Amino acid sequence: LFWTYVAGVALVGSGLSFIINFRVRWIGLLLAVTLFLWLVLLHVYYAVRFPYFQDGENIIGSFECLSFCGTALLIAILAPARKPNRNIHEVDNKTPAAVQTA
């Protein structure tokens, strides 16, 4: 039951970070790694061990988890790169020399 809550918090937290556009690349990669580990450690085992359980539900779950992992990777890859914050005391090369007296 503990891991269910941890996975739920991770999914909801990553969804919120995607919505508010907070560190989308890193959180998308972490979500993809989490889902891939979930696929390897949980879904593949059940798909191999019980392939005909409820008309192949375990196999369908494996492919569903794989598609979510791919979606998280696409979100992480296609997210725009964050621009570094500029220091206000840096000299701007586009400013005329007469203004750069600071």
ABEGO torsion letter per residue (X at the ends): XAAAAAAAAAAAAAAAAAAAGBGAAAAAAAAAAAAAAAAAAAAAAAAAABAABGGGAAAAAAAAAAAAAAAAAAAAAABBBBBBBBBAABBBAABBAAABAX
